[in-house]
Amino acid sequence: MSAEAADREAATSSRPCTPPQTSWFEFLLEEALLETHLKKPCPDPPPVQLIVQFLEQASKPSVNEQNQVQPPPDNKRNRILKLLALKVAAHLKWDLDVLEKSLSVPVLNMLLNELLCISKVPPGTKHVDVDLSSLPPNTAMAILLYNRWAIRTIVQSSFPVKQVKPGPPQLNAMNQIQQEKELTENILKVLKEQAADSILVLEAALKLNKDLYVHTIRTLDLLAMEPGMVNGETESSTAGLKISTEEMQCQIGSSSLHCTIDEKRLAGYCQACGVLTSSSNSTSQQSTPYSQIHCCMRCGNYQELVKIFLEDNITLRLPVQFRQSVMRELFQKAQQGNDVLDEICFRICTCNTVCDVMQGRAIGIQFNQLFLKPNKEKIDFLLEVCSRSINLEHASESLKRKMAAFLKNMCLSLEDLQLVFMISSHELFITLLKDDERKLLIDQMRKRSPRVNLCTKPVTSFYDIPASASVNIGQLEHQLILSVDPWRIRQILIELHGMTSERQFWTISSKWEVPNVYGSVILGIKDNLTRDLVYILMAKGLHCSAIKDFVHAKQLFAACLELVTEFSPKLRQVMLNEMLLLDIYTHEAGAGASGERPPPDLISRVRGYLEMRVPDIPLRQVVAEECVAFMLNWRENEYLTMQVPLLLVQTNPYVKLGQLLAATCKELPGPKESRRTAKDLWEVVVQICSVSNQHKRGSDGRVSLIKQRESTLGIMYRNELLSFIKKLREPLVLTTILSLFVKLHNVREDIVNDIAAEHISIWPSTIPNLQSVDFEAVAVTVKELVSYALTINSNNHFWLIIQADIYFATNQYSAALHYYLQAGAVCSDFFNKMVPPDVYTDQVIKRMIKCCSLLNCHTQVAILCQFLREIDYKTAFKALQEQNSHDAMDSYYDYIWDVTILEYLTYLHHKRGETDKRQIAIKAIGQTELNASNPEEVLQLAAQRRKKKFLQAMAKLYF
């Protein structure tokens, strides 16, 4: 460590300030610093980040005098940087698991190629043509390491990778990502072409009978001192970390000290391979439940399979996913016509359900479906599984309560009293439920069926009680409530209407709701069965859509559409509208969430809905809302501004709002911002936020103005506007509406602190009737909008600045600093690059200064004064005079680059007799890079480096 770094560490060790991160170029200046850094418990930056930094700097292209880009020069600096990267990898013992996890394919490819180069592997030589046994041990090991990585990378690239959700479009970042992607693809192409050769190299290595050596930091240093040696035995080629023949073979085979084996994964591979081999009498294949289950499935020994599942309910060795996969396979075989498997499916499902109950998991829908027609045999087996799955002597109270609750719920769900008695009289039930619980359950059953006298003991005539019609109707109604299969719903309703014509079965569940605007039309259907079926199909479809079960919702809506098409054009159009809304929801929750544009057919259908002119069709306002939001989110601004019918704009408030938003956004990117459309949008929003607005909602659910109003602008309530905005996610649309509300917030007369936003200049500066605006509601809306916007993209620096300004205006200074710093961090790679000046404007810096001042962090104030275009010496000097500072004080002096401020600090500490602090200030001012005679570029670099370190330290403090 240099004397300067040591002094700095000594001066700051007793203070709470986080020590600055060591920069990559410091390792160039001090040879021993790397090993010292790597020996730290938690080095910052970590080793893998150092590899990236070293190689990134070593591979930077140069520019000649003709301003032409040249390849990176092969100079001493770049060679040292590459050697440093290799040393870090050697410190990590060349662990590919660690390196692959943290380094991209291009970086690791460059690192290993440098290893080949320094290990004296001639460039351009095919590894398959090299005799490994004749090479020095370190050289052979370098070739093996490279080819191991090549094969691992090829295999890894074949696995599906979840695409990262893209952030806001930033040209430089997108270019870098695209370049890295193309470079990775090119490398993978080469590796795949050489895959056969790599396999031959690794197979040849398995025949070696000598120990190999892998480079350490020491051997790399030796190689650096032997530039004249091209090949042959040297101390560096036979020294290093010894890799025995056994370990080397193990590394090639799977991944001891130098070879880590995931035994569970290896065992899984063995079992998976065993499935593919022919069955034998070998006991090794029968040693695990997995192989036993596979054997049973292959041989059709399903009774033995049930026995294994029953035993596992005690041992719990099988993962729940595996149990479910076996059950799915059985269901598939049963559906292909194997009737024998129906009973086996029920038994396996019962074992899984009881296992789920004991583990506290929800009961799957398959069990409910299989129990739609319970009988004595099914109840017998269920009770057997429950009894064999719990050891009452050793079971915990929690486990007993879970089993008791399950049996009690089974009783309550059964309509057949004979089956209820089978459970309630069973020994397990009596043991698990207390007397008062059993009595309470019997009372519940008595209330449900008052004509039947239930008792805890069997009576001779109990089994002779016939199943009454009311019990059968109850069972069917229960099935009707549970089912989401349109065909089954129809069958149940036909059976129910065959039993009684007095009931309205659409009323049996309070959860079945259809919008009022549809209800009057559906309930006007004369045929009772058709009315019940249409109502229930729509209600269940709407419920499935609400819980995002889009598959069942589509099935239910499709069945309903097919039904109503036969007799009602009006209901047919209603169902087409609802299916359009469902398709919008499905796309937005699926492909749309990852940025994939909707198919042209869907966009065409949305346009068709907006242009629909069919009279007397009941319409839900939410469909229009979602259609307009859909068009805005997918930037169909041309349609909304130029092609949408005028009558639709005049009659539908959401279409009018969408048109104004689209027109304003469409003209924003142009060279001259148009204020006409912005003014129209402004007036609409001002009217919505005015306290004098009066609205009414008609019976059809539409929003309309009271007829006495002359203005046509107050088109909806503020909460309806807010609800609509929260359906939007297109960045420019959100930015525009945010900008409008921020401007509206700022025109308030008593406002002290303005909020900044993009495009704020396009809005009018005054409001004719200022008193009519509900500014409290506007302030609440701004807060809600920016919070919502940040859920869409938490890395939008302009939105983060708005959030920070809101906290600043409400005197929450620590939170304001958090968001000001976050805004800078997201647009500068955590301050590793310069924060754009349109983000950290003078106003933002001044507000950060005020926040620090009011938090009594006066040294931070003085440092931030340097960030202004013209340094505010008056504020900086006044802050430094404060002795009651709540920050790290002189630990921050390394972040000051302005010599005038440092000179003032020296004078101030001398005046106060603070010798130690004066020495720290003198040491800071004495750094050569701050010398006023240095070129401007050096001074700018020194300032930028200190800005970066200071902002990173601040971020660690306030994040």
Secondary structure, DSSP 4 states (H G I P E B T S, - for coil): --HHHHHHHHHHTTSSSPPPPPPHHHHHH-TTHHHHHHTSSS-SS-HHHHHHHHHHHHT--EE-TTS-EEPPP--HHHHHHHHHHHHHHHHTTT-HHHHHHHS-HHHHHHHHHHHHHHTTPPTT--GGGS-GGGS-HHHHHHHHHHHHHHHHHHHHHTS--PPPPP-S--HHHHHHHHHHHHHHHHHHHHHHHTHHHHHHHHHHHTT--S-EEE--HHHHHHHHT-TT--SS--HHHH-SEEE-HHHHHHHHH----S----HHHHHHHHHHHHHHSPP-S-TTTTSSHHHHHHHHHHHT-HHHHHHHHHHHHHH--S-HHHHHHHHHHHHHHHHTT-TTHHHHHHHHHHHHHHHHHHHTPPPPHHHHHHTSS--HHHHHHHHHHHHHH--TTT--HHHHHHHHHHHHHHHHH---HHHHHHHHTSHHHHHHS-HHHHHHHHHHHHHHSTTS---SS--TTGGGPPPPHHHHHHHHHHHHHH---HHHHHHHHHHHHHH-SS--GGGS-TT----HHHHHHHTT-SSHHHHHHHHHHHHHHHHHHHTT-HHHHHHHHHHHHHHHTTT-HHHHHHHHHHHHHHHHHHHHHTGGGGTPPPPHHHHHHHHHHHT---TT----HHHHHHHHHHHHHTT-HHIIIIIS-HHHHHH-HHHHHHHHHHHHHHHTTSSS--SHHHHHHHHHHHHHTBTT--EEE-TTS-EEE-TT---S---S-HHHHHHHHTT---HHHHHHHHHHHHHHHHT-TT--S----TTGGGS-S--TTGGGB-HHHHHHHHHHHHHHHHHH-TT-HHHHHHHHHHHHHTT-HHHHHHHHHHHHHHTTTTTTSPPPTTTS-HHHHHHHHHHHHHTT-HHHHHHHHTTSSS--HHHHHHHHH-S---S-GGGGGGG---HHHHHHHHHHHHHHT-HHHHHHHHHHHT-GGG-TTS-HHHHHHHHHHHHHHHHHHHHHHH-
